[in-house]
Amino acid sequence: MIKKTACRLVAVGALAPALVLGGTGTSLADDGALWQQTQARATIDGASLKIVRAYTDGSGKVFFEELHFTADRNGATVHRTRSGASAG
């Protein structure tokens, strides 16, 4: 029960700002990211936030990351996919 409540609180904390600030956006981020795109969607049944970004770790490796947060009446889920490539 505590885990489920914690997941819901995390999801609300992650989704609420994105839903308030806008539905979709693409930007250059300042935290080392080369490119970032955000998509937010809210319905009566739940909410979803998807962040796709490309960033570098400073050593020549470029990483692609997709984070997908969802929340509904049954709880919250977080799905993360990350892949990397190096130049040379």
Buried (B, 14 or more C-beta within 10 A) or exposed (E): EEEEEEBBEBBBEBBBEBBEEEEEEEEEBEEEBEEBBBBBBBEEEBBBBBBBBBBBEEEEEBBBBBBBBBBBEEBBEBEEEEEEEEEE
